[in-house]
């Protein structure tokens, strides 16, 4: 025996749309948590003690795009999970004038999920850091930058941070 369910929209009891299927079969989930934000260009930053990128010094708040709630806090630089689930995060960066003996970027917070490490001295570095993890509601992920042996690194506005709930 086969059954067919024919619906265009699935809503919860209060009427919030959780899933829509269009006439070509494409599924959208408008309440699924996701965000994307760009960084400011900031010159001569001392990352030697490890710096959590937070606030409008580092983030261009006007570039924040979110769906499924306001889960990225510009002031703290943290994405806070609204629900238990498996999440994916990615940061793409451009750092200028790197003369550090070690330079690293981590995605961390409630847990460390990704790390880029370099011992290259360069006019610019373009690291990409990604990771996925299980988060419980209220746990967070943020970007931390550390530079050993260089206290004057610049971050370029080509940089961004993004993430979303996988399921």
DSSP file (Angstrom, degrees, kcal/mol; ACC not computed):
  #  RESIDUE AA STRUCTURE BP1 BP2  ACC     N-H-->O    O-->H-N    N-H-->O    O-->H-N    TCO  KAPPA ALPHA  PHI   PSI    X-CA   Y-CA   Z-CA
    1    1 A X              0   0    0      0, 0.0     2,-0.3     0, 0.0     0, 0.0   0.000 360.0 360.0 360.0 130.7    0.0    0.0    0.0
    2    2 A X        -     0   0    0      2,-0.0     2,-0.3     0, 0.0     0, 0.0  -0.863 360.0-159.4-113.8 150.5    1.4    3.4   -0.9
    3    3 A X        -     0   0    0     -2,-0.3     2,-0.4     2,-0.0     0, 0.0  -0.941   2.4-155.5-126.2 149.8    0.4    6.8    0.4
    4    4 A X        -     0   0    0     -2,-0.3     2,-0.6     2,-0.0    -2,-0.0  -0.993   1.9-158.7-128.1 127.7    0.8   10.2   -1.0
    5    5 A X        -     0   0    0     -2,-0.4     2,-0.7     2,-0.1    -2,-0.0  -0.927  10.0-167.6-104.1 120.7    0.9   13.4    1.1
    6    6 A X        +     0   0    0     -2,-0.6     2,-0.3     2,-0.0    -2,-0.0  -0.885  27.6 136.2-115.9 102.2    0.1   16.5   -1.1
    7    7 A X        -     0   0    0     -2,-0.7     3,-0.1     1,-0.1    -2,-0.1  -0.971  40.0-162.8-140.7 155.2    0.9   19.7    0.7
    8    8 A X  S    S+     0   0    0     -2,-0.3    13,-3.1     1,-0.3     2,-0.4   0.652  82.0  28.2-104.4 -26.8    2.5   23.0   -0.2
    9    9 A X  E     -A   20   0A   0     11,-0.2     2,-0.5     2,-0.0    -1,-0.3  -0.996  57.6-159.1-141.1 140.2    3.1   24.3    3.3
   10   10 A X  E     +A   19   0A   0      9,-2.9     8,-2.9    -2,-0.4     9,-1.6  -0.989  22.0 178.0-118.2 126.2    3.7   22.7    6.7
   11   11 A X  E     -A   17   0A   0     -2,-0.5     6,-0.2     6,-0.3     2,-0.1  -0.859  26.7-117.8-122.9 157.2    3.0   25.0    9.7
   12   12 A X    >   -     0   0    0      4,-2.1     3,-1.9    -2,-0.3    -1,-0.0  -0.293  47.4 -86.6 -82.8-179.5    3.1   24.4   13.5
   13   13 A X  T 3  S+     0   0    0      1,-0.3    -1,-0.1     2,-0.1    -2,-0.0   0.809 128.8  53.5 -61.3 -31.1    0.0   24.7   15.7
   14   14 A X  T 3  S-     0   0    0      2,-0.1    -1,-0.3     1,-0.0     0, 0.0   0.524 122.1-104.6 -83.6  -3.0    0.4   28.5   16.1
   15   15 A X    <   +     0   0    0     -3,-1.9     2,-0.4     1,-0.3    -2,-0.1   0.473  68.9 146.6 100.0   2.2    0.6   29.0   12.3
   16   16 A X        -     0   0    0      1,-0.1    -4,-2.1     2,-0.0     2,-0.4  -0.605  51.3-121.6 -75.5 127.0    4.3   29.6   11.8
   17   17 A X  E     +A   11   0A   0     -2,-0.4    -6,-0.3    -6,-0.2    14,-0.1  -0.539  35.8 171.2 -72.1 124.9    5.5   28.2    8.4
   18   18 A X  E     +     0   0A   0     -8,-2.9     2,-0.3    -2,-0.4    13,-0.3   0.664  66.6  14.0-103.6 -24.5    8.2   25.6    8.9
   19   19 A X  E     -A   10   0A   0     -9,-1.6    -9,-2.9    10,-0.1     2,-0.4  -0.976  57.5-170.6-157.3 136.9    8.4   24.2    5.4
   20   20 A X  E     -AB   9  28A   0      8,-2.4     8,-2.6    -2,-0.3     2,-0.5  -0.993   6.4-161.3-130.1 138.0    7.2   25.2    1.9
   21   21 A X  E     - B   0  27A   0    -13,-3.1     6,-0.2    -2,-0.4    -2,-0.0  -0.978  15.7-150.4-118.4 120.7    7.3   23.1   -1.3
   22   22 A X    >   -     0   0    0      4,-2.4     3,-1.9    -2,-0.5   -13,-0.0  -0.209  36.8 -88.6 -84.2-178.3    6.9   25.1   -4.5
   23   23 A X  T 3  S+     0   0    0      1,-0.3    -1,-0.1     2,-0.1    -2,-0.0   0.579 127.3  51.7 -71.0  -8.3    5.4   23.8   -7.8
   24   24 A X  T 3  S-     0   0    0      2,-0.1    -1,-0.3     0, 0.0    -2,-0.0   0.367 121.9-103.1-104.1   3.4    8.8   22.4   -9.0
   25   25 A X    <   +     0   0    0     -3,-1.9     2,-0.4     1,-0.3    -2,-0.1   0.500  69.6 148.9  92.2   4.7    9.5   20.5   -5.7
   26   26 A X        -     0   0    0      1,-0.0    -4,-2.4    -5,-0.0     2,-0.4  -0.600  36.0-146.8 -76.3 129.7   12.0   23.0   -4.2
   27   27 A X  E     -B   21   0A   0     -2,-0.4     2,-0.4    -6,-0.2    -6,-0.2  -0.813  14.9-172.9 -99.3 132.4   11.8   23.0   -0.4
   28   28 A X  E     -B   20   0A   0     -8,-2.6    -8,-2.4    -2,-0.4     2,-0.4  -0.965  13.3-163.2-122.7 146.5   12.4   26.1    1.7
   29   29 A X    >   -     0   0    0     -2,-0.4     3,-1.8   -10,-0.2   -10,-0.1  -0.792   8.6-178.1-125.6  85.5   12.6   26.3    5.4
   30   30 A X  T 3  S+     0   0    0     -2,-0.4    38,-0.6     1,-0.3   -12,-0.1   0.629  80.4  50.2 -66.6 -14.5   12.2   30.0    6.3
   31   31 A X  T 3  S+     0   0    0    -13,-0.3     2,-0.4    36,-0.1    -1,-0.3   0.385  77.0 119.9-102.9   2.8   12.6   29.5   10.0
   32   32 A X  S <  S-     0   0    0     -3,-1.8    37,-0.1   -14,-0.1    -3,-0.1  -0.563  74.6-109.9 -71.0 123.1   15.9   27.5    9.8
   33   33 A X        +     0   0    0     -2,-0.4   132,-2.5    35,-0.2     2,-0.3  -0.288  55.9 146.7 -60.4 130.2   18.6   29.5   11.8
   34   34 A X  E     -CD  67 164B   0     33,-1.9    33,-2.0   130,-0.2     2,-0.3  -0.977  18.6-179.0-158.2 152.7   21.3   30.9    9.5
   35   35 A X  E     -CD  66 163B   0    128,-2.5   128,-1.9    -2,-0.3     2,-0.3  -0.990  10.8-172.8-153.0 159.1   23.5   34.0    9.4
   36   36 A X  E     +CD  65 162B   0     29,-1.7    29,-2.6    -2,-0.3     2,-0.3  -0.949  13.9 170.4-150.7 134.3   26.2   35.8    7.4
   37   37 A X  E     - D   0 161B   0    124,-2.3   124,-2.4    -2,-0.3     2,-0.3  -0.997  21.7-137.4-147.1 146.8   28.1   38.9    8.4
   38   38 A X  E     - D   0 160B   0     22,-0.5    22,-2.6    -2,-0.3   122,-0.3  -0.694  21.2-122.8-101.9 155.9   31.2   40.8    7.0
   39   39 A X  B     -G   59   0C   0    120,-2.4    20,-0.3    -2,-0.3     2,-0.2  -0.565  20.2-117.1 -92.6 159.5   34.1   42.2    8.9
   40   40 A X        -     0   0    0     18,-3.3     2,-0.6    -2,-0.2   119,-0.1  -0.502  33.9-104.3 -80.2 159.2   35.3   45.8    9.0
   41   41 A X        +     0   0    0     -2,-0.2     2,-0.4   116,-0.1   115,-0.2  -0.827  47.1 179.5 -81.3 122.6   38.8   46.7    7.8
   42   42 A X  E     -H  155   0D   0    113,-2.3   113,-2.5    -2,-0.6     3,-0.3  -0.993  12.9-148.4-131.0 124.9   40.8   47.2   11.0
   43   43 A X  E     +     0   0D   0     -2,-0.4   111,-0.2   111,-0.2   110,-0.1  -0.639  65.7   6.0 -96.8 149.7   44.5   48.2   10.9
   44   44 A X  E    S+     0   0D   0    108,-0.3     2,-0.4    -2,-0.3   110,-0.2   0.893  74.5 176.8  54.9  54.7   47.3   47.4   13.3
   45   45 A X  E     -H  153   0D   0    108,-3.6   108,-2.4    -3,-0.3     2,-1.0  -0.730  29.0-136.4 -91.7 137.4   45.5   45.0   15.7
   46   46 A X        +     0   0    0     -2,-0.4     3,-0.4   106,-0.2   105,-0.2  -0.809  32.5 164.8 -92.7  98.9   47.4   43.3   18.5
   47   47 A X    >   +     0   0    0     -2,-1.0     3,-1.9   103,-0.4   100,-1.4   0.251  40.7 112.2 -94.3  11.1   46.1   39.7   18.4
   48   48 A X  T 3  S+     0   0    0      1,-0.3    -1,-0.2    98,-0.2   103,-0.1   0.751  79.9  42.7 -63.2 -25.8   49.0   38.5   20.7
   49   49 A X  T 3  S-     0   0    0     -3,-0.4    -1,-0.3    96,-0.1    -2,-0.1   0.421 125.4 -96.0 -96.0   1.3   46.7   37.7   23.6
   50   50 A X    <   -     0   0    0     -3,-1.9     2,-0.5    97,-0.1    96,-0.2   0.595  41.6-143.1  82.4 117.9   44.0   36.1   21.5
   51   51 A X  E     -K  145   0E   0     94,-3.0    94,-2.6    -4,-0.2     2,-0.6  -0.962   5.6-141.8-122.2 125.6   41.2   38.4   20.5
   52   52 A X  E     -K  144   0E   0     -2,-0.5     2,-0.7    92,-0.2    92,-0.2  -0.760  30.1-125.3 -79.0 120.9   37.5   37.4   20.2
   53   53 A X        +     0   0    0     90,-2.4    90,-0.4    -2,-0.6     2,-0.3  -0.586  54.9 143.3 -72.8 112.2   36.2   39.3   17.2
   54   54 A X        +     0   0    0     -2,-0.7     4,-0.4    88,-0.1     3,-0.3  -0.990  30.0  25.2-150.8 152.0   33.2   41.2   18.7
   55   55 A X  S >> S-     0   0    0     19,-3.5     4,-2.7    -2,-0.3     3,-1.1  -0.038  96.3 -60.5  84.4 173.9   31.5   44.5   18.3
   56   56 A X  T 34 S+     0   0    0      1,-0.3    -1,-0.2     2,-0.2     5,-0.1   0.567 122.8  76.0 -75.2  -7.9   31.3   47.1   15.6
   57   57 A X  T 34 S+     0   0    0     -3,-0.3    -1,-0.3     1,-0.1    -2,-0.2   0.894 117.0  16.8 -62.0 -38.6   35.1   47.5   15.7
   58   58 A X  T <4 S+     0   0    0     -3,-1.1   -18,-3.3    -4,-0.4     2,-0.4   0.779 121.4  61.5-104.9 -34.9   35.3   44.2   13.9
   59   59 A X  B  <  -G   39   0C   0     -4,-2.7     2,-1.2   -20,-0.3   -20,-0.2  -0.773  68.5-137.1-104.0 140.9   31.8   43.5   12.4
   60   60 A X    >   -     0   0    0    -22,-2.6     3,-2.5    -2,-0.4   -22,-0.5  -0.786  21.8-166.2 -87.2  93.8   29.9   45.6    9.8
   61   61 A X  G >  S+     0   0    0     -2,-1.2     3,-1.3     1,-0.3    -1,-0.2   0.784  81.6  64.4 -57.8 -29.2   26.5   45.3   11.6
   62   62 A X  G 3  S+     0   0    0      1,-0.2    -1,-0.3    -3,-0.1    -2,-0.0   0.617  97.7  56.5 -69.5 -11.7   24.7   46.6    8.5
   63   63 A X  G <  S+     0   0    0     -3,-2.5     2,-0.3   -25,-0.2    -1,-0.2   0.462  76.4 122.0 -97.5  -1.8   25.8   43.5    6.6
   64   64 A X    <   -     0   0    0     -3,-1.3     2,-0.4    -4,-0.3   -27,-0.2  -0.460  39.0-175.8 -66.7 122.2   24.2   41.0    9.0
   65   65 A X  E     +C   36   0B   0    -29,-2.6   -29,-1.7    -2,-0.3     2,-0.3  -0.984   9.2 171.4-118.1 129.9   21.7   38.8    7.3
   66   66 A X  E     -C   35   0B   0     -2,-0.4     2,-0.3   -31,-0.2   -31,-0.2  -0.955  17.9-172.5-137.4 155.1   19.8   36.3    9.4
   67   67 A X  E    S+C   34   0B   0    -33,-2.0   -33,-1.9    -2,-0.3   -36,-0.1  -0.982  71.0  32.8-140.4 150.4   16.9   33.9    9.1
   68   68 A X  S    S-     0   0    0    -38,-0.6   -35,-0.2    -2,-0.3     2,-0.2   0.791 123.4 -40.4  76.8  28.5   15.1   32.0   11.8
   69   69 A X  S    S-     0   0    0    -37,-0.1     2,-0.9    -3,-0.1   -35,-0.2  -0.505  80.5 -62.7 115.0 176.8   15.6   34.6   14.5
   70   70 A X        +     0   0    0     -2,-0.2   -35,-0.1     1,-0.2    -1,-0.1  -0.774  68.5 145.3-102.3  85.6   18.2   37.0   15.8
   71   71 A X        +     0   0    0     -2,-0.9     9,-2.9   -37,-0.2     2,-0.6   0.552  46.2  77.0-106.0 -11.1   20.8   34.5   16.8
   72   72 A X  E     -L   79   0E   0      7,-0.2     2,-0.7    -3,-0.2     7,-0.2  -0.911  65.1-157.3-103.4 124.6   24.1   36.3   16.0
   73   73 A X  E  >> -L   78   0E   0      5,-3.1     4,-2.1    -2,-0.6     5,-1.0  -0.882   5.5-165.0-103.5 109.8   25.0   39.0   18.5
   74   74 A X  T  45S+     0   0    0     -2,-0.7   -19,-3.5     1,-0.2    -1,-0.2   0.890  87.6  57.6 -59.7 -41.5   27.3   41.6   17.0
   75   75 A X  T  45S+     0   0    0      1,-0.2    -1,-0.2   -21,-0.2    -2,-0.0   0.876 119.9  27.5 -60.2 -40.3   28.3   43.0   20.4
   76   76 A X  T  45S-     0   0    0     -3,-0.3    -1,-0.2     2,-0.2    -2,-0.2   0.619  99.4-130.3 -96.3 -15.1   29.6   39.6   21.7
   77   77 A X  T  <5 +     0   0    0     -4,-2.1    66,-0.5     1,-0.2     2,-0.4   0.704  64.0 133.8  72.1  19.5   30.6   38.2   18.2
   78   78 A X  E   < -L   73   0E   0     -5,-1.0    -5,-3.1    64,-0.1     2,-0.6  -0.845  53.8-150.1-111.5 137.9   28.7   35.1   19.1
   79   79 A X  E     -LM  72 141E   0     62,-2.5    62,-1.8    -2,-0.4     2,-0.6  -0.927  23.6-158.0 -92.7 124.3   26.2   32.9   17.3
   80   80 A X  E     - M   0 140E   0     -9,-2.9    60,-0.2    -2,-0.6     2,-0.2  -0.927  18.4-121.7-108.6 122.0   23.9   31.4   20.0
   81   81 A X        -     0   0    0     58,-2.9    57,-3.1    -2,-0.6    58,-0.1  -0.415  18.1-163.4 -63.2 124.5   22.1   28.2   19.1
   82   82 A X  S    S+     0   0    0     55,-0.2     2,-0.3    -2,-0.2    -1,-0.2   0.746  74.4  17.7 -80.5 -22.8   18.3   28.8   19.4
   83   83 A X  S    S-     0   0    0     53,-0.1    52,-0.1    54,-0.0     2,-0.1  -0.956  92.4 -88.8-142.5 158.3   17.6   25.0   19.4
   84   84 A X  S    S+     0   0    0     -2,-0.3     2,-0.3    52,-0.1    52,-0.2  -0.463  73.6 106.8 -63.2 139.2   19.5   21.7   19.8
   85   85 A X  E    S-E  135   0B   0     50,-2.3    50,-2.9    -2,-0.1     2,-0.5  -0.973  71.3 -70.4 169.9-179.8   20.9   20.6   16.6
   86   86 A X  E     -E  134   0B   0     -2,-0.3    80,-3.2    48,-0.2    81,-1.4  -0.883  50.8-168.0-101.4 124.5   23.9   20.0   14.3
   87   87 A X  E     -EF 133 165B   0     46,-3.2    46,-2.2    -2,-0.5     2,-0.4  -0.815  15.1-149.2-118.7 151.9   25.4   23.3   13.0
   88   88 A X  E     -EF 132 164B   0     76,-2.6    76,-2.3    -2,-0.3     2,-0.3  -0.968  16.5-175.6-119.2 136.6   27.9   24.3   10.3
   89   89 A X  E     -EF 131 163B   0     42,-2.9    42,-2.1    -2,-0.4     2,-0.3  -0.963   4.1-178.8-131.6 148.7   30.1   27.4   10.5
   90   90 A X  E     -EF 130 162B   0     72,-2.6    72,-2.3    -2,-0.3     2,-0.4  -0.988   7.1-169.2-147.6 136.8   32.6   28.9    8.1
   91   91 A X  E     -EF 129 161B   0     38,-3.0    38,-2.6    -2,-0.3     2,-0.5  -0.996   2.2-168.7-125.8 130.0   34.9   31.9    8.3
   92   92 A X  E     +EF 128 160B   0     68,-1.6    68,-2.9    -2,-0.4     2,-0.3  -0.979  21.4 179.5-115.8 127.6   36.8   33.4    5.3
   93   93 A X        -     0   0    0     34,-2.5     2,-0.4    -2,-0.5    64,-0.1  -0.846  29.4-159.1-130.8 158.7   39.4   35.9    6.2
   94   94 A X        -     0   0    0     62,-0.4    62,-2.9    -2,-0.3     2,-0.4  -0.933  16.5-176.1-136.2 117.6   42.0   38.2    4.8
   95   95 A X  E     -JI 125 155D   0     30,-2.6    30,-2.7    -2,-0.4     2,-0.3  -0.941  11.4-152.5-112.1 133.5   44.8   39.4    7.2
   96   96 A X  E     +JI 124 154D   0     58,-2.9    58,-2.2    -2,-0.4    28,-0.3  -0.761  66.0  15.7-108.3 152.3   47.4   41.9    6.0
   97   97 A X  E    S+     0   0D   0     26,-3.2     2,-0.7    -2,-0.3    26,-0.2   0.916  72.5 179.3  58.3  52.0   51.0   42.5    7.1
   98   98 A X  E     +J  122   0D   0     24,-1.9    24,-2.0    -3,-0.3    -1,-0.2  -0.762  19.3 156.2 -89.8 114.2   51.4   39.2    8.9
   99   99 A X        +     0   0    0     -2,-0.7    22,-0.1    22,-0.2    -1,-0.1   0.029  31.5 133.2-120.7  23.5   54.9   38.9   10.4
  100  100 A X        -     0   0    0     20,-0.2    49,-0.2     1,-0.1     3,-0.2  -0.371  59.2-140.3 -77.8 152.3   54.0   36.4   13.2
  101  101 A X  S    S+     0   0    0     47,-2.5     2,-0.3     1,-0.3    48,-0.2   0.835  98.6  13.1 -76.0 -33.8   55.9   33.3   14.0
  102  102 A X  E    S-N  148   0E   0     46,-1.5    46,-3.4    17,-0.1     2,-0.4  -0.995  70.4-180.0-139.3 140.4   52.5   31.6   14.5
  103  103 A X  E     +NO 147 118E   0     15,-2.4    15,-2.2    -2,-0.3     2,-0.4  -0.988  11.0 173.2-139.1 124.8   49.2   33.0   13.5
  104  104 A X  E     -NO 146 117E   0     42,-2.9    42,-2.8    -2,-0.4     2,-0.4  -0.988  21.5-160.6-142.3 153.0   45.9   31.1   14.1
  105  105 A X  E     -NO 145 116E   0     11,-1.8    11,-2.6    -2,-0.4     2,-0.4  -0.990  18.2-171.1-124.7 129.4   42.2   31.5   13.8
  106  106 A X  E     -NO 144 115E   0     38,-2.7    38,-2.3    -2,-0.4     2,-0.7  -0.943  23.8-144.4-124.7 147.7   39.8   29.3   15.7
  107  107 A X  E     +NO 143 114E   0      7,-2.5     6,-3.0    -2,-0.4     7,-1.2  -0.952  53.2 133.6-101.1 112.1   36.0   28.8   15.7
  108  108 A X  E     +N  142   0E   0     34,-2.4    34,-3.7    -2,-0.7     2,-0.3  -0.795  10.0 120.3-148.2-174.8   35.3   28.2   19.4
  109  109 A X  E    S+N  141   0E   0     32,-0.3    32,-0.2    -2,-0.2     3,-0.1  -0.867  96.6  15.5 150.1-109.0   33.0   29.0   22.3
  110  110 A X  S    S-     0   0    0     30,-2.9     2,-0.3    -2,-0.3    31,-0.1   0.753 146.8  -4.6 -64.7 -22.0   31.1   26.2   23.9
  111  111 A X  S    S-     0   0    0     29,-0.5     2,-0.5    22,-0.0    -1,-0.2  -0.958  78.5-106.7-161.9 155.1   33.6   24.0   22.0
  112  112 A X        +     0   0    0     -2,-0.3    -4,-0.3    -4,-0.2     3,-0.1  -0.786  39.8 164.2 -88.9 128.5   36.4   24.4   19.5
  113  113 A X        +     0   0    0     -6,-3.0    19,-0.3    -2,-0.5     2,-0.3   0.546  58.4  19.1-121.8 -11.4   35.3   23.2   16.1
  114  114 A X  E     -O  107   0E   0     -7,-1.2    -7,-2.5    17,-0.1     2,-0.3  -0.981  55.2-175.9-160.5 147.4   37.9   24.6   13.6
  115  115 A X  E     -O  106   0E   0     -2,-0.3     2,-0.4    -9,-0.2    -9,-0.2  -0.989  10.9-162.9-150.3 137.8   41.4   26.0   13.5
  116  116 A X  E     -O  105   0E   0    -11,-2.6   -11,-1.8    -2,-0.3     2,-0.4  -0.982  16.6-175.0-115.3 130.3   43.7   27.5   10.9
  117  117 A X  E     +O  104   0E   0     -2,-0.4     2,-0.3   -13,-0.2   -13,-0.2  -0.993   5.4 172.8-129.6 133.9   47.4   27.6   11.9
  118  118 A X  E     -O  103   0E   0    -15,-2.2   -15,-2.4    -2,-0.4    -2,-0.0  -0.996  27.1-174.8-139.5 144.6   50.2   29.3    9.9
  119  119 A X        +     0   0    0     -2,-0.3     2,-0.4   -17,-0.2   -17,-0.1   0.086  56.5 118.3-116.6  18.7   53.9   30.0   10.4
  120  120 A X        -     0   0    0    -17,-0.1     2,-0.5     2,-0.0   -20,-0.2  -0.702  56.6-146.6 -88.5 133.1   54.1   31.9    7.1
  121  121 A X        +     0   0    0     -2,-0.4     2,-0.3   -22,-0.1   -22,-0.2  -0.885  37.4 159.2 -95.9 129.3   55.0   35.6    7.2
  122  122 A X  E     -J   98   0D   0    -24,-2.0   -24,-1.9    -2,-0.5     3,-0.2  -0.972  60.0-115.8-151.7 158.3   53.2   37.3    4.3
  123  123 A X  E    S-     0   0D   0     -2,-0.3   -26,-3.2     1,-0.3     2,-0.3   0.896 107.9  -5.9 -60.1 -40.6   51.9   40.5    2.8
  124  124 A X  E     -J   96   0D   0    -28,-0.3     2,-0.4   -27,-0.1    -1,-0.3  -0.985  62.1-153.2-153.3 151.4   48.5   38.9    3.3
  125  125 A X  E     -J   95   0D   0    -30,-2.7   -30,-2.6    -2,-0.3     2,-0.2  -0.942   2.5-163.5-118.3 144.1   47.0   35.6    4.4
  126  126 A X        +     0   0    0     -2,-0.4   -32,-0.2   -32,-0.2     2,-0.1  -0.562  21.0 177.9-125.9  67.7   43.6   34.3    3.3
  127  127 A X        -     0   0    0     -2,-0.2   -34,-2.5   -35,-0.1     2,-0.4  -0.350  15.7-157.4 -72.8 152.6   42.7   31.5    5.7
  128  128 A X  E     -E   92   0B   0    -36,-0.2     2,-0.4    -2,-0.1   -36,-0.2  -0.999  10.0-173.0-127.2 127.0   39.4   29.7    5.6
  129  129 A X  E     +E   91   0B   0    -38,-2.6   -38,-3.0    -2,-0.4     2,-0.3  -0.983   9.1 168.0-126.5 129.6   38.2   27.9    8.7
  130  130 A X  E     +E   90   0B   0     -2,-0.4     2,-0.3   -40,-0.2   -15,-0.2  -0.962   1.7 158.3-138.5 155.5   35.1   25.6    8.8
  131  131 A X  E     -E   89   0B   0    -42,-2.1   -42,-2.9    -2,-0.3     2,-0.3  -0.966  22.1-147.4-169.3 159.1   33.6   23.2   11.2
  132  132 A X  E     +E   88   0B   0    -19,-0.3     2,-0.3    -2,-0.3   -44,-0.2  -0.977  26.1 157.1-132.6 146.9   30.4   21.4   12.2
  133  133 A X  E     -E   87   0B   0    -46,-2.2   -46,-3.2    -2,-0.3     2,-0.5  -0.992  43.8 -96.5-162.0 163.5   29.2   20.4   15.6
  134  134 A X  E     -E   86   0B   0     -2,-0.3     2,-0.4   -48,-0.3   -48,-0.2  -0.771  42.4-175.9 -83.7 127.7   26.3   19.5   17.8
  135  135 A X  E     -E   85   0B   0    -50,-2.9   -50,-2.3    -2,-0.5     2,-0.3  -0.974  17.7-140.6-124.1 142.7   25.1   22.5   19.9
  136  136 A X    >   -     0   0    0     -2,-0.4     3,-2.5   -52,-0.2   -55,-0.3  -0.681  47.8 -76.9 -91.7 155.9   22.5   22.6   22.5
  137  137 A X  T 3  S+     0   0    0     -2,-0.3   -55,-0.2     1,-0.3    -1,-0.1  -0.278 122.4  24.8 -51.9 130.8   20.2   25.6   22.7
  138  138 A X  T 3  S+     0   0    0    -57,-3.1    -1,-0.3     1,-0.4     2,-0.1   0.168  92.2 119.1  96.6 -17.1   22.1   28.4   24.4
  139  139 A X    <   -     0   0    0     -3,-2.5   -58,-2.9   -58,-0.1    -1,-0.4  -0.454  49.1-152.3 -77.8 158.5   25.6   27.2   23.4
  140  140 A X  E     -M   80   0E   0    -60,-0.2   -30,-2.9    -2,-0.1   -29,-0.5  -0.880  19.2-154.8-136.0 162.0   27.7   29.5   21.2
  141  141 A X  E     +MN  79 109E   0    -62,-1.8   -62,-2.5    -2,-0.3     2,-0.3  -0.989  22.0 167.3-132.5 141.6   30.4   29.7   18.6
  142  142 A X  E     - N   0 108E   0    -34,-3.7   -34,-2.4    -2,-0.3     2,-0.5  -0.907  35.5-103.5-145.6 170.1   32.7   32.8   18.0
  143  143 A X  E     - N   0 107E   0    -66,-0.5   -90,-2.4   -90,-0.4     2,-0.4  -0.880  30.8-173.2-104.3 130.2   35.9   33.6   16.1
  144  144 A X  E     -KN  52 106E   0    -38,-2.3   -38,-2.7    -2,-0.5     2,-0.4  -0.988   4.5-163.1-123.5 132.0   39.2   34.1   18.0
  145  145 A X  E     -KN  51 105E   0    -94,-2.6   -94,-3.0    -2,-0.4     2,-0.4  -0.946   7.6-177.3-116.9 133.4   42.4   35.3   16.4
  146  146 A X  E     - N   0 104E   0    -42,-2.8   -42,-2.9    -2,-0.4     2,-0.4  -0.996   6.7-171.9-132.5 137.1   45.8   34.9   17.9
  147  147 A X  E     - N   0 103E   0   -100,-1.4     2,-0.6    -2,-0.4     3,-0.3  -0.990   8.4-158.3-129.1 122.3   49.2   36.1   16.6
  148  148 A X  E    S+ N   0 102E   0    -46,-3.4   -47,-2.5    -2,-0.4   -46,-1.5  -0.894  80.2   6.7-103.1 117.3   52.5   35.1   18.3
  149  149 A X  S    S+     0   0    0     -2,-0.6     2,-0.3   -49,-0.2    -1,-0.2   0.562 114.9  78.7  93.6   9.4   55.4   37.4   17.6
  150  150 A X        +     0   0    0     -3,-0.3  -103,-0.4   -48,-0.2     3,-0.2  -0.919  43.6 177.3-150.3 121.7   53.4   40.2   15.8
  151  151 A X  S    S+     0   0    0     -2,-0.3    -1,-0.0     1,-0.2    -3,-0.0   0.031  72.3  64.9-113.2  27.1   51.3   42.8   17.4
  152  152 A X        +     0   0    0    -55,-0.2     2,-0.3  -106,-0.1  -108,-0.3  -0.379  60.3 145.9-148.4  63.8   50.3   44.8   14.3
  153  153 A X  E     -H   45   0D   0   -108,-2.4  -108,-3.6    -3,-0.2     2,-0.4  -0.785  34.0-144.3-102.1 145.0   48.1   42.7   12.0
  154  154 A X  E     - I   0  96D   0    -58,-2.2   -58,-2.9    -2,-0.3     2,-0.4  -0.885   2.4-147.3-110.6 141.7   45.3   44.2    9.9
  155  155 A X  E     -HI  42  95D   0   -113,-2.5  -113,-2.3    -2,-0.4     2,-0.3  -0.901  18.9-139.8-105.1 137.1   42.0   42.5    9.0
  156  156 A X    >   -     0   0    0    -62,-2.9     3,-1.9    -2,-0.4   -62,-0.4  -0.674  18.3-120.5-100.2 150.0   40.5   43.3    5.7
  157  157 A X  T 3  S+     0   0    0      1,-0.3  -118,-0.2    -2,-0.3  -116,-0.1   0.491 104.2  81.4 -68.0  -2.8   36.8   43.9    4.9
  158  158 A X  T 3  S+     0   0    0    -64,-0.1    -1,-0.3  -120,-0.1     2,-0.1   0.598  76.7 100.5 -71.3  -9.6   36.9   40.9    2.4
  159  159 A X    <   +     0   0    0     -3,-1.9  -120,-2.4   -65,-0.2     2,-0.3  -0.411  49.1 171.3 -83.1 152.3   36.5   38.8    5.6
  160  160 A X  E     -DF  38  92B   0    -68,-2.9   -68,-1.6  -122,-0.3     2,-0.3  -0.967  23.0-149.1-153.0 165.0   33.2   37.2    6.7
  161  161 A X  E     +DF  37  91B   0   -124,-2.4  -124,-2.3    -2,-0.3     2,-0.3  -0.995  25.2 163.6-139.3 138.0   31.7   34.7    9.2
  162  162 A X  E     +DF  36  90B   0    -72,-2.3   -72,-2.6    -2,-0.3     2,-0.3  -0.975   6.1 164.9-151.7 161.2   28.6   32.6    8.5
  163  163 A X  E     -DF  35  89B   0   -128,-1.9  -128,-2.5    -2,-0.3     2,-0.3  -0.982   7.5-171.6-170.3 166.2   26.7   29.5    9.8
  164  164 A X  E     -DF  34  88B   0    -76,-2.3   -76,-2.6    -2,-0.3     2,-0.5  -0.989  34.7 -95.2-162.3 158.6   23.5   27.6    9.8
  165  165 A X  E     - F   0  87B   0   -132,-2.5   -78,-0.3    -2,-0.3    -2,-0.0  -0.668  26.8-171.0 -77.0 125.1   21.6   24.7   11.3
  166  166 A X              0   0    0    -80,-3.2   -79,-0.2    -2,-0.5    -1,-0.2   0.915 360.0 360.0 -81.2 -48.6   22.0   21.5    9.3
  167  167 A X              0   0    0    -81,-1.4   -80,-0.1  -135,-0.0    -2,-0.1   0.333 360.0 360.0 171.4 360.0   19.4   19.6   11.3
